[in-house]
């Protein structure tokens, strides 16, 4: 039973990686500079005026972050599949940031419940979540350099 669930999660990860690659290719095609000979520029991307919705970097970024989060959570699920108790898995995590990610994003606990389980203040959990967001923003911006 566990092997079947793990295989389904791996398939989801592969599918999300494929979707992410397609999204990146679509973005690069839409925003490629005119000087690049192979491919189209943004001006050529939509030759029929008003025929397609204008691609927006904000939409691309949100979609990319969503897919990356799904991939990361599925990878964490595969690791945690064999562990029955939360305490066993949480003890394997190295720092509070990873523990907050686990409780908030995988288990879906509230900030209050997460703070209670980790013996932290609710404000501290909020700060850790802010660090997680900032680190994901930074890693995404570095991916395009």
Residue, then its C-alpha position, 0 to 999 in steps of 0.5 A: x500500500x505504501x509503495x503504491x502511494x509513493x509511486x503516485x506521489x513520484x508521478x505527481x512530482x514528474x508531472x509537476x516538473x514537466x509543467x514547470x519546464x513548459x511554463x519556463x519555456x512559455x515565459x522565455x518565448x514570450x519575453x525573449x529579447x528581439x536580438x535573439x535570432x532564434x525564437x520570437x520576441x514579445x511583439x511577435x508572440x501575439x500577432x493578432x491584436x487582442x487575440x490572446x491575453x498579454x502574459x504578465x510576469x506576476x502571473x508567471x511568478x505566482x504559477x511557478x511558486x505554486x508548482x515549486x511548492x507542490x514539488x517540495x511538499x510531495x518530496x517531503x511526503x515521500x520522505x515522511x511516508x514510512x514514518x507514522x508519528x509526527x514526532x518521529x519525523x519532526x525529530x529528524x528535521x534540523x531546524x525550526x524553519x523545516x519544522x514550521x514548513x512541515x506543520x504548516x504546509x504538509x500537516x496544515x496546522x494553524x500558526x497557533x497549533x504549530x507554535x504550541x507543538x514547537x514550544x515557540x511563540x506564535x509571533x516567532x512562527x510568523x517570523x519563520x514563515x516570513x523567512x521561508x517566503x523571503x528565501x523562496x523569493x530569493x531562490x526564484x530570482x537567482x534561478x533566472x540569472 
